[in-house]
Amino acid sequence: MLQNTGKLAGYTIFITGASRGIGKAIALKAARDGANVVIAAKTADPHPKLPGTIYTAAAEIEAAGGKALPCIVDVRDEKQINDAVEQAVEKFGAYTMAKYGMSMCVLGMAEEFKGSIAVNALWPKTAIQTAAMDMLGGSGIDKQCRKVEIVADAAYAIFKQPTSFTGQFVIDEDILRKEGIRDFDVYAVEPGHPLLPDFFLDQQPEDLARQMKEHGATPAFKSGKTSTDSASTGPVSDMFNIIRGVLSPDIVKTTQGVYRFDLSGDHAGVWYIDLKNDAGSAGSGEPPVKADVIMTLDSSDFIKMFEGKLKPTMAFMSGKLKIKGDMGLAIKLEKMMAMMKSKL
C-alpha cells in the first residue's frame, strides 16, 4: 500500500460524502499526514442501515492525527455548501483541495483555475466495497470488490502532485503503479478472487475475458434448454437473432446470470438471455429458468443499448432503464454487451 509521507500536514481538504465509504477512507489517509479535513455530508444522526455520521467520522479523523470540521451538507443545497465553505475558511483558512462525488467539469475547471488550483477526476478500475455496493450488489458481491483504501491511496498520490498536474482523468490502479505499487492483492476484499470491473469504464472485451480467467473463475454449470425461437419479425427479433449467434461457453463462464427483458413501446414483449446454462440461449417469452435480473425499458432503448448507442449505466441513471434483482449481474451485462458489440 502507498505509504504516508507527511506531505499533507497543515493542508485543508474539503470532502463531500466523508461520513463513510470512499470519502472517509480518503479523509483518514490525509489525516495520518496531519491534514485538516472538512467532512461535508448529510448524515448527522445514525442511519438504521448505514454506518457512520459526520461526528463519528470526525472522531476517527482526530484519532488518526488530523483536525476535523463536521458540516451538515446536502450538495444539492447551494446555501449549505456556501455555509460549509465559510466555516472551513473561518476554522482552517482557505481550503486547498476538494473531492466531489462526480465531476463533469474537470476540463473546464482545470483551464479556468490553471496555475492556482488543480482539478482532476479519479475513478476505480474495479468495483469497490461500500455500503451502497453491499446493498445493491446482492450476496457475495464483496468478494468481487477491492477495499476503499485503494481509492484513498490513489487520491493521496494525486494530492502529492504539483498544481501543474491538472485536467487529468485518473484510474486508481494506474496512478498507483506509477507510484511503484505492484502488490494489489492487499487491496482485495478476498485476494485471488475474480474482480468485477467498474462498469463506468470502457475496456477491451478480450482484456476483460482474459482478466476474469486469470483470476481463476470456475463457475458451476447447470443443465438448461436452448431456444431458437425468433418470435415475430421486427428490430428486437432481429437483434436477438444476432445475439444468439454470438453466445458461447466463454461468455456464459464470465457472466453466470439469466436476464429477462420486459419491453414496452412499438415492439413490446418479454425476452430473455440465459448466460448461466450450457452455451447460453436467448429468445422470446419467459426464460427457461428463473431470471436473476429483470430489466424494464422501451424496446427502442433496448436496441440502442445492444447497438452500443446507449450505455446501460446512463439509461439506468436517467430512469429509462429499471432493474430488479442482482445488481452485480446487471453490471456484468454491460461488459458482456461490449463482447457482443464487436460482432453485431
C-alpha positions in Angstrom: 0.0 0.0 0.0 1.1 3.6 -0.6 2.9 5.0 2.5 2.1 8.3 4.0 4.9 10.9 3.7 3.6 13.8 5.8 3.2 16.0 2.7 -0.4 17.0 3.5 0.4 18.2 7.1 -1.4 21.5 7.6 -3.3 21.3 4.3 -7.1 21.7 4.3 -9.2 19.2 2.4 -12.9 19.6 1.8 -14.5 16.2 1.2 -18.1 15.6 0.3 -19.6 12.3 1.4 -16.8 11.8 4.0 -19.0 10.1 6.7 -18.4 6.7 5.3 -17.0 4.6 2.4 -14.5 6.1 -0.1 -14.9 9.6 1.2 -14.0 8.6 4.8 -11.1 6.5 3.6 -9.6 9.5 1.7 -10.2 11.6 4.8 -8.4 9.1 7.1 -5.5 8.8 4.6 -5.0 12.6 4.7 -5.5 12.8 8.5 -2.5 10.5 9.0 -0.4 13.2 7.5 -1.9 15.8 9.9 -4.2 17.4 7.4 -7.3 19.5 8.3 -10.4 17.7 6.9 -13.8 19.3 6.3 -16.4 16.5 6.5 -19.3 17.7 4.3 -22.1 15.1 4.4 -25.8 14.6 5.1 -25.7 12.1 7.9 -25.8 13.8 11.3 -27.9 11.2 13.0 -27.2 7.4 12.9 -28.8 5.7 9.9 -30.6 2.4 10.6 -28.8 0.6 7.8 -25.7 2.6 7.0 -22.7 3.0 9.4 -21.3 6.3 10.5 -22.1 10.0 10.9 -20.2 13.2 10.3 -19.4 13.2 14.0 -18.1 9.6 14.2 -16.0 10.3 11.1 -14.6 13.4 12.8 -13.6 11.4 15.9 -11.8 8.9 13.7 -10.0 11.7 11.8 -8.9 13.3 15.0 -7.7 9.9 16.4 -5.7 9.4 13.1 -3.8 12.6 13.7 -5.8 15.2 11.7 -8.1 18.0 12.6 -11.8 17.7 11.6 -14.7 20.0 11.0 -18.0 18.2 10.6 -20.6 20.1 8.5 -24.1 19.0 7.6 -24.2 19.4 3.8 -26.6 18.3 1.1 -24.7 19.0 -2.1 -28.0 19.8 -3.8 -28.4 22.8 -1.5 -26.2 25.7 -2.6 -26.7 27.5 0.8 -25.4 24.6 2.8 -22.4 24.3 0.5 -21.6 28.0 0.9 -22.1 27.8 4.7 -19.7 24.9 4.9 -17.0 26.7 2.9 -17.4 29.7 5.1 -17.0 27.6 8.2 -13.9 25.9 6.7 -12.3 29.3 5.9 -13.1 30.6 9.4 -11.6 27.5 11.1 -8.7 26.5 8.9 -8.2 29.3 6.4 -8.7 28.8 2.6 -9.1 25.2 1.7 -6.6 23.8 -0.8 -8.1 20.5 -2.1 -11.6 19.1 -2.7 -13.1 15.8 -3.6 -16.5 15.7 -5.4 -18.6 12.5 -5.8 -18.8 13.1 -9.6 -17.4 15.7 -11.8 -18.4 16.7 -15.4 -16.4 19.9 -15.2 -12.8 18.7 -14.9 -11.5 20.0 -18.2 -13.3 23.4 -17.9 -12.4 24.0 -14.3 -8.8 22.9 -14.9 -8.5 25.5 -17.6 -10.2 28.2 -15.5 -8.1 27.7 -12.4 -4.8 26.8 -14.2 -1.8 27.7 -12.1 -3.7 28.1 -8.8 -5.9 25.1 -8.3 -5.5 21.6 -9.8 -8.8 19.9 -10.9 -8.7 16.1 -11.6 -11.1 13.2 -11.7 -10.4 9.8 -10.0 -12.2 6.6 -10.7 -11.6 3.0 -9.6 -10.6 0.3 -12.1 -12.7 -2.4 -10.2 -15.8 -2.4 -8.1 -15.2 -1.0 -4.6 -16.9 -2.4 -1.5 -19.0 0.3 0.1 -22.3 0.3 1.9 -24.1 1.1 -1.4 -22.4 -1.8 -3.2 -23.4 -4.2 -0.4 -27.0 -3.1 -0.5 -27.3 -3.2 -4.3 -24.9 -6.0 -5.3 -26.5 -8.9 -3.6 -24.9 -11.8 -1.7 -21.3 -12.4 -2.4 -20.6 -9.1 -4.2 -18.0 -8.1 -1.6 -15.7 -10.9 -2.8 -15.5 -9.3 -6.2 -14.5 -5.9 -4.9 -11.5 -4.1 -3.7 -11.4 -2.1 -0.4 -11.9 1.6 -0.2 -8.2 2.0 0.8 -7.1 1.7 -2.9 -9.1 4.8 -3.8 -7.7 6.6 -0.7 -4.1 5.8 -1.7 -4.8 6.9 -5.3 -6.3 10.2 -4.1 -3.2 10.7 -1.9 -0.9 10.1 -4.9 -2.8 12.9 -6.7 -2.6 15.2 -3.7 1.2 14.9 -3.8 1.4 16.2 -7.4 2.1 19.9 -8.2 -0.7 22.1 -9.4 0.5 21.6 -12.9 -0.9 18.1 -12.7 -4.5 19.1 -13.7 -7.2 18.2 -16.1 -6.4 14.5 -15.7 -8.8 11.6 -15.6 -7.0 9.1 -13.3 -7.7 5.4 -12.7 -6.7 4.3 -9.2 -4.6 1.3 -10.2 -2.8 3.2 -13.0 -1.5 6.0 -10.8 -0.5 3.6 -8.0 1.5 1.6 -10.5 3.4 4.8 -11.4 4.0 5.2 -7.6 5.7 1.8 -7.6 2.9 -0.3 -6.1 2.9 -3.8 -7.5 1.0 -5.9 -5.0 -2.7 -5.1 -5.4 -3.9 -8.2 -3.5 -3.5 -6.1 -0.3 -6.5 -4.1 -1.6 -8.7 -7.0 -2.4 -11.5 -8.0 -0.1 -10.7 -11.6 -0.9 -7.2 -11.9 -2.5 -7.2 -14.1 -5.6 -11.0 -13.9 -6.2 -12.1 -12.6 -9.7 -12.7 -8.9 -9.5 -15.7 -7.1 -11.0 -14.5 -4.4 -13.4 -16.0 -1.0 -12.7 -18.9 -0.6 -15.1 -18.3 3.1 -15.9 -15.0 2.3 -17.6 -14.5 1.2 -21.2 -12.4 -2.0 -21.6 -11.5 -4.1 -24.5 -13.6 -7.3 -24.4 -10.5 -9.5 -24.9 -8.8 -7.9 -21.9 -12.0 -8.4 -19.8 -12.2 -12.1 -20.6 -8.5 -12.6 -20.0 -8.6 -10.8 -16.7 -11.6 -12.8 -15.4 -9.9 -16.1 -16.4 -6.5 -15.1 -14.9 -8.3 -14.7 -11.5 -9.4 -18.3 -11.6 -13.2 -18.0 -12.1 -14.6 -21.5 -12.3 -18.4 -21.3 -12.3 -20.6 -24.4 -11.9 -22.7 -25.3 -14.9 -26.4 -26.3 -14.8 -28.5 -28.0 -17.4 -30.8 -25.9 -19.4 -32.6 -25.9 -22.7 -31.7 -23.9 -25.8 -34.2 -21.7 -27.5 -34.1 -20.7 -31.2 -37.4 -19.0 -31.1 -37.2 -15.8 -33.1 -40.8 -14.9 -32.3 -42.3 -12.2 -34.5 -40.4 -10.2 -37.0 -39.1 -6.7 -36.2 -35.9 -5.0 -34.9 -36.0 -6.7 -31.5 -36.3 -10.1 -33.1 -33.5 -9.2 -35.5 -31.3 -8.2 -32.6 -32.0 -11.5 -30.7 -31.1 -13.4 -33.9 -27.7 -11.7 -33.8 -27.3 -12.2 -30.0 -27.9 -15.9 -30.4 -25.2 -16.1 -33.0 -22.5 -14.7 -30.6 -23.4 -16.6 -27.5 -20.6 -19.0 -26.4 -19.4 -21.0 -23.3 -16.8 -18.3 -22.6 -19.5 -15.6 -22.3 -21.5 -17.9 -20.1 -18.5 -18.6 -17.9 -17.7 -14.9 -17.3 -21.3 -13.9 -16.7 -23.3 -16.7 -14.9 -26.6 -14.8 -15.0 -30.1 -15.1 -16.5 -31.7 -11.9 -17.8 -35.4 -11.1 -18.6 -36.3 -8.0 -20.6 -39.8 -6.5 -20.2 -40.1 -4.3 -23.2 -42.7 -1.6 -23.9 -43.2 0.7 -26.8 -43.6 -0.2 -30.5 -42.2 -3.7 -30.1 -43.4 -4.7 -26.6 -42.9 -8.1 -25.3 -40.9 -10.3 -22.9 -37.5 -11.7 -24.0 -34.6 -13.3 -22.2 -30.9 -14.1 -22.4 -29.6 -17.1 -20.5 -25.9 -16.6 -19.7 -25.8 -19.2 -17.0 -26.5 -22.6 -18.6 -24.7 -24.7 -21.2 -23.5 -22.5 -24.1 -26.2 -19.9 -23.4 -29.6 -19.2 -25.1 -31.8 -16.3 -26.0 -35.3 -15.8 -27.3 -38.8 -14.5 -26.7 -41.0 -15.3 -23.7 -40.0 -16.3 -20.2 -36.5 -17.7 -19.6 -36.2 -21.5 -19.1 -35.1 -20.9 -15.5 -35.8 -18.1 -13.0 -34.3 -14.8 -14.1 -31.6 -13.3 -11.8 -32.1 -9.8 -13.3 -35.3 -8.2 -14.7 -34.8 -5.1 -16.9 -37.7 -3.0 -17.9 -37.4 -0.4 -20.7 -38.7 0.8 -24.0 -37.9 -1.5 -27.0 -36.2 1.3 -28.8 -33.8 1.9 -25.9 -33.1 -1.9 -25.7 -32.0 -1.8 -29.3 -29.8 1.3 -28.7 -28.2 -0.5 -25.8 -27.2 -3.5 -27.7 -26.0 -1.4 -30.7 -23.7 0.5 -28.3 -25.6 3.8 -28.7 -26.9 3.9 -25.2 -24.9 2.9 -22.1 -27.0 0.8 -19.6 -25.5 2.9 -16.8 -26.7 6.1 -18.3 -30.1 4.5 -19.1 -30.5 3.4 -15.5 -29.4 6.8 -14.1 -31.8 8.7 -16.4 -34.7 6.5 -15.5 -35.0 4.9 -18.9 -34.0 1.5 -17.5 -35.4 -0.1 -14.4 -33.6 -3.0 -12.8 -34.8 -5.7 -10.3 -32.6 -8.4 -8.9 -28.9 -8.9 -8.7 -27.2 -5.5 -9.4 -23.8 -7.2 -9.7 -25.0 -9.3 -12.6 -26.7 -6.2 -14.1 -23.3 -4.6 -14.1 -21.7 -7.6 -15.7 -24.1 -7.5 -18.6 -22.7 -4.2 -19.8 -19.3 -5.7 -20.2 -20.9 -8.7 -22.0 -22.6 -6.3 -24.3 -19.2 -5.0 -25.3 -18.1 -8.5 -26.1 -21.2 -8.9 -28.3 -20.9 -5.4 -29.9 -17.7 -6.3 -31.8 -19.8 -8.9 -33.7 -23.1 -7.0 -34.1 
